Amino acid sequence: MISFLDLQRINNSFEPQLSEEITRVVHSGYYLCGEETTRFEEEFALYCHTSYCVGVANGLDALTLILLAYQELGAMEKDDEVIVPANTFIATILAVIRAGMKPVFCEPSPETYNINVNRLESLITERTKAILPVHLYGQCAEMDVINKIAKKNNLKVIEDAAQAAGAVYKGKKTGNLGDAAAFSFYPSKNLGALGNGGAITSSDKNLADMVRSLANYGCLQKYKHVQKGINSRLEEIQSVALSVKLKRLNDDNNRRRAIAKRYLKGIDHPFITLPKVENWDSHVFHVFPIFCQRRDVLQSWLLKNGVQTHIHYPTPPHLQPALKEYEKHFLPVTEQIHREELSLPMSPMMTDAEVKAVIKAVNGFE
């Protein structure tokens, strides 16, 4: 069986350094808000070419804290609107709701599956304060158009870069393509921790300081609580693991691109639609999606033929029970993508033989 994603295999490839660094932190007796987190924040800010990075507990908190920080700074208010892609993981929507704001759903482009920039301006109202593009599947959204629209309408641009660490858009890294960005370091991500983890990046000092305060019970100085904050901090063990992995992120992303090129060249089936890649640097293939009207039958076929797959995502956010208030939205492109998407195995540890076997199994679908 070819696994969809073998995390043990990935983590073993970082040994013995990974275990040595974790053991060092364990024996240090210091587990939160220490040197390892500071070091990783500096390394990741440098990697993204931003001035600041703030480590937090997870990607959902990262997005939520950015919106809350803008409210504390007076740039946004409760009940303001944030334009979000309809085709995304529910966390993007939940962050807006948790911050007391209103998500406005924008259909995706049928070509890239990212937010359709041609629809954005029609969704802007006097209550709109931000555009929140998601670099879905690891491919950058059309940030030059998004930033141009945002500047014209005095809006903030907040990247959901959870799936796209290391992607490059027109010479700039994700995390540095808007006013602020949120990252997730969930174990399956291209840059994955050994548990939960997240970060925000920005070159806005006021925003970074406010996020850091809000994530630490609303204080920068111990026991002096200025805001009604939360507890959302990146742990030392996760930080040191991320520092180890960050050094190889570019190479690992390049291996993902090489696998994707083989998939695109080798898969040829009349019932299967392949993703389109407009710029290879701007895609890091967190996921390699294919699309099929008989998706569930295809998934069963592949499993029987030794290939494990995954669906990203079976139900779009507006049709989830938790978001019933949005179920009447007319979002046909989004719904079609969620009916047809199937993710093939994708990992920098995949061998050429495994890639060949996946291609053979897909092409043999009956």
C-alpha positions as semicolon CSV with decimal commas, in nm:
position;residue;x (nm);y (nm);z (nm)
1;M;0,000;0,000;0,000
2;I;0,130;0,344;-0,095
3;S;0,036;0,575;0,193
4;F;-0,124;0,908;0,125
5;L;0,122;1,061;0,370
6;D;0,369;0,873;0,593
7;L;0,463;1,117;0,869
8;Q;0,684;0,864;1,044
9;R;0,888;0,828;0,726
10;I;0,921;1,204;0,691
11;N;1,029;1,257;1,053
12;N;1,273;0,966;1,039
13;S;1,448;1,142;0,751
14;F;1,549;1,419;0,995
15;E;1,717;1,182;1,237
16;P;1,928;1,182;1,444
17;Q;1,927;1,563;1,459
18;L;1,555;1,589;1,531
19;S;1,569;1,363;1,837
20;E;1,893;1,519;1,958
21;E;1,746;1,868;1,949
22;I;1,423;1,761;2,120
23;T;1,617;1,581;2,391
24;R;1,825;1,893;2,446
25;V;1,509;2,098;2,502
26;V;1,358;1,836;2,733
27;H;1,671;1,839;2,951
28;S;1,688;2,220;2,949
29;G;1,382;2,245;3,170
30;Y;1,250;2,539;2,965
31;Y;0,940;2,467;2,756
32;L;0,757;2,792;2,677
33;C;0,853;3,145;2,564
34;G;1,223;3,062;2,553
35;E;1,524;3,086;2,325
36;E;1,412;2,814;2,084
37;T;1,088;2,992;1,996
38;T;1,267;3,324;1,959
39;R;1,524;3,162;1,733
40;F;1,262;2,998;1,513
41;E;1,064;3,322;1,488
42;E;1,376;3,501;1,370
43;E;1,461;3,224;1,123
44;F;1,111;3,209;0,978
45;A;1,082;3,587;0,946
46;L;1,413;3,587;0,761
47;Y;1,293;3,300;0,541
48;C;0,970;3,483;0,452
49;H;1,153;3,818;0,415
50;T;0,932;3,986;0,674
51;S;1,037;4,195;0,970
52;Y;0,843;3,996;1,229
53;C;0,719;3,648;1,308
54;V;0,509;3,557;1,612
55;G;0,470;3,190;1,698
56;V;0,126;3,083;1,818
57;A;-0,050;2,758;1,907
58;N;-0,206;2,679;1,568
59;G;-0,310;2,818;1,233
60;L;-0,668;2,897;1,336
61;D;-0,539;3,109;1,623
62;A;-0,298;3,282;1,387
63;L;-0,578;3,399;1,158
64;T;-0,806;3,492;1,448
65;L;-0,536;3,689;1,629
66;I;-0,456;3,895;1,320
67;L;-0,820;4,005;1,295
68;L;-0,846;4,071;1,670
69;A;-0,521;4,270;1,663
70;Y;-0,651;4,491;1,382
71;Q;-0,960;4,556;1,595
72;E;-0,749;4,654;1,894
73;L;-0,549;4,886;1,667
74;G;-0,867;5,052;1,539
75;A;-0,839;4,931;1,180
76;M;-1,142;4,700;1,208
77;E;-1,453;4,656;1,420
78;K;-1,688;4,379;1,523
79;D;-1,942;4,299;1,247
80;D;-1,711;4,425;0,974
81;E;-1,691;4,206;0,665
82;V;-1,399;3,994;0,544
83;I;-1,405;3,846;0,194
84;V;-1,302;3,479;0,203
85;P;-1,283;3,204;-0,058
86;A;-1,584;2,972;-0,049
87;N;-1,355;2,683;-0,142
88;T;-1,136;2,636;0,164
89;F;-1,101;2,447;0,491
90;I;-1,352;2,564;0,751
91;A;-1,078;2,717;0,971
92;T;-1,058;3,017;0,739
93;I;-1,424;3,092;0,799
94;L;-1,415;3,010;1,170
95;A;-1,135;3,263;1,226
96;V;-1,352;3,544;1,092
97;I;-1,648;3,435;1,303
98;R;-1,436;3,392;1,617
99;A;-1,317;3,750;1,572
100;G;-1,679;3,868;1,570
101;M;-1,673;3,957;1,200
102;K;-1,875;3,845;0,900
103;P;-1,735;3,619;0,627
104;V;-1,838;3,705;0,271
105;F;-1,800;3,405;0,043
106;C;-1,630;3,443;-0,294
107;E;-1,645;3,164;-0,551
108;P;-1,312;3,017;-0,672
109;S;-1,163;3,027;-1,016
110;P;-1,242;2,701;-1,201
111;E;-0,885;2,713;-1,335
112;T;-0,680;2,751;-1,016
113;Y;-0,941;2,666;-0,745
114;N;-0,826;2,978;-0,558
115;I;-1,039;3,284;-0,492
116;N;-1,176;3,430;-0,818
117;V;-1,030;3,778;-0,837
118;N;-1,283;3,877;-1,106
119;R;-1,561;3,850;-0,847
120;L;-1,396;4,043;-0,564
121;E;-1,501;4,401;-0,635
122;S;-1,868;4,306;-0,667
123;L;-1,857;4,179;-0,306
124;I;-1,707;4,493;-0,149
125;T;-1,939;4,705;0,066
126;E;-1,889;4,991;0,308
127;R;-1,841;4,729;0,584
128;T;-1,565;4,539;0,404
129;K;-1,231;4,572;0,580
130;A;-1,016;4,285;0,446
131;I;-0,961;4,025;0,178
132;L;-0,843;3,689;0,310
133;P;-0,707;3,480;0,021
134;V;-0,608;3,116;0,078
135;H;-0,316;2,966;-0,113
136;L;-0,513;2,645;-0,159
137;Y;-0,337;2,314;-0,221
138;G;-0,006;2,505;-0,200
139;Q;-0,062;2,738;-0,498
140;C;-0,048;3,114;-0,450
141;A;-0,359;3,317;-0,513
142;E;-0,338;3,603;-0,766
143;M;-0,187;3,841;-0,516
144;D;-0,098;4,128;-0,750
145;V;-0,465;4,166;-0,850
146;I;-0,584;4,117;-0,492
147;N;-0,343;4,379;-0,357
148;K;-0,441;4,624;-0,630
149;I;-0,811;4,587;-0,545
150;A;-0,735;4,614;-0,174
151;K;-0,531;4,932;-0,217
152;K;-0,802;5,088;-0,430
153;N;-1,063;5,018;-0,162
154;N;-0,843;5,075;0,147
155;L;-0,863;4,710;0,259
156;K;-0,619;4,489;0,446
157;V;-0,488;4,173;0,280
158;I;-0,438;3,874;0,510
159;E;-0,286;3,560;0,362
160;D;-0,400;3,220;0,475
161;A;-0,067;3,054;0,394
162;A;-0,132;2,739;0,595
163;Q;-0,077;2,517;0,291
164;A;0,192;2,716;0,113
165;A;0,505;2,761;0,325
166;G;0,791;2,833;0,087
167;A;0,588;2,918;-0,223
168;V;0,720;3,215;-0,422
169;Y;0,495;3,461;-0,604
170;K;0,672;3,695;-0,847
171;G;0,993;3,687;-0,645
172;K;0,832;3,716;-0,299
173;K;0,766;3,440;-0,048
174;T;0,429;3,363;0,099
175;G;0,400;3,538;0,432
176;N;0,518;3,857;0,264
177;L;0,247;3,903;0,000
178;G;0,001;4,116;0,199
179;D;-0,030;4,308;0,524
180;A;-0,005;3,994;0,736
181;A;-0,010;3,618;0,697
182;A;-0,110;3,315;0,901
183;F;0,071;2,980;0,889
184;S;-0,020;2,640;1,027
185;F;0,248;2,392;1,127
186;Y;0,008;2,100;1,164
187;P;0,216;1,782;1,120
188;S;0,099;1,713;0,763
189;K;0,194;2,060;0,635
190;N;0,501;2,116;0,415
191;L;0,665;2,261;0,726
192;G;0,511;2,045;0,994
193;A;0,563;2,035;1,369
194;L;0,525;1,727;1,589
195;G;0,185;1,849;1,703
196;N;-0,001;2,178;1,671
197;G;0,173;2,503;1,591
198;G;0,126;2,822;1,394
199;A;0,268;3,166;1,327
200;I;0,185;3,508;1,191
201;T;0,428;3,705;0,976
202;S;0,420;4,075;0,896
203;S;0,641;4,378;0,855
204;D;0,400;4,589;1,062
205;K;0,556;4,626;1,409
206;N;0,234;4,750;1,571
207;L;0,042;4,450;1,442
208;A;0,311;4,200;1,545
209;D;0,335;4,349;1,895
210;M;-0,042;4,340;1,934
211;V;-0,064;3,977;1,819
212;R;0,212;3,883;2,061
213;S;0,030;4,054;2,346
214;L;-0,311;3,907;2,263
215;A;-0,162;3,558;2,235
216;N;-0,009;3,593;2,583
217;Y;-0,317;3,680;2,790
218;G;-0,306;4,039;2,666
219;C;0,031;4,132;2,806
220;L;0,386;4,201;2,691
221;Q;0,503;4,275;3,044
222;K;0,440;3,997;3,296
223;Y;0,122;4,043;3,500
224;K;0,036;4,368;3,322
225;H;-0,267;4,278;3,110
226;V;-0,363;4,553;2,869
227;Q;-0,600;4,357;2,640
228;K;-0,843;4,071;2,696
229;G;-0,611;3,817;2,544
230;I;-0,597;3,440;2,506
231;N;-0,335;3,171;2,562
232;S;-0,184;3,077;2,226
233;R;0,190;3,016;2,227
234;L;0,428;2,806;2,022
235;E;0,605;2,555;2,246
236;E;0,984;2,520;2,266
237;I;0,981;2,158;2,148
238;Q;0,774;2,245;1,844
239;S;0,999;2,543;1,772
240;V;1,317;2,340;1,772
241;A;1,157;2,074;1,551
242;L;1,050;2,345;1,306
243;S;1,399;2,496;1,304
244;V;1,543;2,158;1,205
245;K;1,287;2,113;0,927
246;L;1,303;2,469;0,796
247;K;1,657;2,414;0,671
248;R;1,531;2,154;0,424
249;L;1,201;2,315;0,327
250;N;1,314;2,443;-0,012
251;D;1,460;2,105;-0,110
252;D;1,149;1,923;0,008
253;N;0,926;2,159;-0,188
254;N;1,137;2,102;-0,498
255;R;1,087;1,727;-0,459
256;R;0,712;1,785;-0,438
257;R;0,729;1,984;-0,762
258;A;0,924;1,703;-0,930
259;I;0,657;1,451;-0,826
260;A;0,382;1,684;-0,948
261;K;0,551;1,717;-1,288
262;R;0,559;1,339;-1,319
263;Y;0,191;1,317;-1,227
264;L;0,098;1,584;-1,482
265;K;0,303;1,421;-1,755
266;G;0,206;1,062;-1,681
267;I;-0,163;1,069;-1,586
268;D;-0,387;1,043;-1,889
269;H;-0,747;0,939;-1,835
270;P;-1,062;1,069;-2,007
271;F;-1,260;1,087;-1,681
272;I;-0,996;1,271;-1,480
273;T;-0,916;1,644;-1,479
274;L;-0,567;1,747;-1,371
275;P;-0,478;2,074;-1,194
276;K;-0,331;2,358;-1,396
277;V;-0,005;2,515;-1,283
278;E;0,054;2,870;-1,401
279;N;0,389;2,921;-1,230
280;W;0,591;2,640;-1,073
281;D;0,765;2,862;-0,817
282;S;0,427;2,972;-0,681
283;H;0,313;2,616;-0,609
284;V;0,455;2,388;-0,338
285;F;0,200;2,105;-0,378
286;H;0,088;2,057;-0,023
287;V;-0,178;1,859;-0,203
288;F;-0,191;1,719;-0,556
289;P;-0,561;1,728;-0,645
290;I;-0,729;1,551;-0,933
291;F;-1,098;1,583;-1,021
292;C;-1,343;1,317;-1,128
293;Q;-1,723;1,309;-1,149
294;R;-1,708;0,952;-1,013
295;R;-1,467;1,053;-0,737
296;D;-1,584;0,801;-0,476
297;V;-1,566;0,512;-0,722
298;L;-1,216;0,625;-0,823
299;Q;-1,106;0,643;-0,460
300;S;-1,229;0,288;-0,397
301;W;-1,055;0,167;-0,713
302;L;-0,724;0,318;-0,610
303;L;-0,745;0,172;-0,261
304;K;-0,807;-0,174;-0,408
305;N;-0,502;-0,120;-0,626
306;G;-0,272;-0,022;-0,341
307;V;-0,297;0,359;-0,342
308;Q;-0,430;0,550;-0,041
309;T;-0,590;0,888;-0,120
310;H;-0,765;1,168;0,068
311;I;-1,041;1,418;-0,007
312;H;-0,979;1,792;0,043
313;Y;-1,261;1,853;0,132
314;P;-1,578;1,639;0,110
315;T;-1,816;1,918;0,224
316;P;-1,768;2,291;0,159
317;P;-1,786;2,524;0,460
318;H;-2,125;2,677;0,375
319;L;-2,286;2,330;0,383
320;Q;-2,138;2,225;0,715
321;P;-2,388;2,185;1,003
322;A;-2,191;2,439;1,207
323;L;-2,253;2,708;0,944
324;K;-2,619;2,647;0,867
325;E;-2,681;3,019;0,835
326;Y;-2,490;3,010;0,505
327;E;-2,643;2,694;0,355
328;K;-2,863;2,885;0,110
329;H;-2,568;3,054;-0,057
330;F;-2,551;2,979;-0,430
331;L;-2,194;2,855;-0,481
332;P;-2,203;2,602;-0,767
333;V;-1,832;2,614;-0,856
334;T;-1,734;2,550;-0,496
335;E;-1,979;2,263;-0,462
336;Q;-1,858;2,098;-0,782
337;I;-1,496;2,112;-0,665
338;H;-1,587;1,951;-0,333
339;R;-1,786;1,677;-0,510
340;E;-1,502;1,589;-0,746
341;E;-1,169;1,654;-0,568
342;L;-0,937;1,364;-0,478
343;S;-0,583;1,408;-0,347
344;L;-0,311;1,170;-0,461
345;P;-0,014;1,071;-0,242
346;M;0,232;1,360;-0,213
347;S;0,542;1,360;0,004
348;P;0,908;1,454;-0,044
349;M;0,990;1,100;0,069
350;M;0,804;0,928;-0,215
351;T;1,025;0,719;-0,440
352;D;1,014;0,729;-0,820
353;A;0,881;0,373;-0,814
354;E;0,592;0,478;-0,590
355;V;0,507;0,772;-0,815
356;K;0,511;0,539;-1,116
357;A;0,278;0,297;-0,936
358;V;0,031;0,575;-0,853
359;I;0,025;0,689;-1,216
360;K;-0,032;0,332;-1,336
361;A;-0,319;0,282;-1,091
362;V;-0,490;0,610;-1,189
363;N;-0,457;0,541;-1,560
364;G;-0,600;0,192;-1,508
365;F;-0,924;0,321;-1,353
366;E;-1,224;0,142;-1,501
